[in-house]
Amino acid sequence: MDDIELITNLFFKKIINSLQNGNKVELRGFGTLSKKINKEKYVRNPKTNEKIYKPQNYKIHFKIGRILHQRINPN
């Protein structure tokens, strides 16, 4: 494994561990990652029209940073 791959893997492991512990991860100028709850609900299978129960789970929310937003939208 080369150095860049090792550093990248360590970087992502740290982000995942922080999110699993309920912490936000802020990358200055780029954005913030946080864990949000998807509430339990019933969903419909579009093929069979069957109602399926979907339990509560988590999703990753990304909020773009101001500097990145300004670079993407220069106006």
C-alpha positions as CSV (number, residue, x, y, z in Angstrom):
1,M,0.0,0.0,0.0
2,D,1.5,3.4,-0.9
3,D,1.5,6.4,1.3
4,I,-1.3,8.3,-0.4
5,E,-3.6,5.3,-0.2
6,L,-2.7,4.8,3.5
7,I,-3.4,8.5,4.3
8,T,-6.7,8.5,2.4
9,N,-7.9,5.3,4.2
10,L,-7.0,6.8,7.6
11,F,-8.8,10.1,6.7
12,F,-12.0,8.3,5.8
13,K,-11.8,6.0,8.9
14,K,-11.6,9.1,11.1
15,I,-14.6,10.8,9.4
16,I,-16.6,7.6,9.7
17,N,-15.7,7.2,13.4
18,S,-16.6,10.8,14.2
19,L,-20.0,10.4,12.4
20,Q,-20.7,7.1,14.2
21,N,-20.1,8.9,17.5
22,G,-22.6,11.6,16.7
23,N,-20.1,14.3,15.9
24,K,-20.1,16.7,13.0
25,V,-17.1,16.8,10.7
26,E,-16.1,20.2,9.4
27,L,-13.7,20.6,6.5
28,R,-12.9,24.3,6.5
29,G,-13.9,26.0,3.3
30,F,-15.3,22.8,1.9
31,G,-18.3,21.8,4.0
32,T,-19.7,20.0,7.0
33,L,-20.8,16.4,7.2
34,S,-23.3,15.3,9.9
35,K,-25.5,12.4,10.6
36,K,-29.3,12.9,10.3
37,I,-32.2,10.5,11.2
38,N,-34.6,9.2,8.6
39,K,-37.8,8.5,10.6
40,E,-39.6,5.2,10.3
41,K,-42.3,5.1,7.7
42,Y,-44.3,3.1,5.3
43,V,-43.2,3.2,1.7
44,R,-44.8,1.8,-1.5
45,N,-43.2,-0.6,-3.9
46,P,-43.9,1.0,-7.3
47,K,-43.9,-2.4,-9.1
48,T,-46.3,-4.2,-6.8
49,N,-48.0,-1.3,-5.1
50,E,-47.3,-3.1,-1.8
51,K,-46.8,-1.1,1.4
52,I,-43.5,-1.9,3.1
53,Y,-42.4,-0.8,6.5
54,K,-39.1,1.1,6.5
55,P,-37.4,1.3,10.0
56,Q,-35.6,4.4,11.2
57,N,-32.1,4.7,9.8
58,Y,-29.4,7.4,9.3
59,K,-28.2,9.4,6.4
60,I,-25.2,11.6,5.9
61,H,-26.1,15.3,5.4
62,F,-23.6,17.6,3.6
63,K,-23.7,21.4,4.0
64,I,-21.5,23.2,1.5
65,G,-19.0,25.6,2.9
66,R,-19.0,29.3,2.0
67,I,-15.7,29.3,0.2
68,L,-16.6,26.3,-2.0
69,H,-20.0,27.8,-2.7
70,Q,-18.4,31.1,-3.8
71,R,-16.0,29.3,-6.1
72,I,-18.7,27.3,-7.7
73,N,-21.0,30.3,-8.0
74,P,-18.7,33.3,-8.7
75,N,-21.6,35.8,-9.3
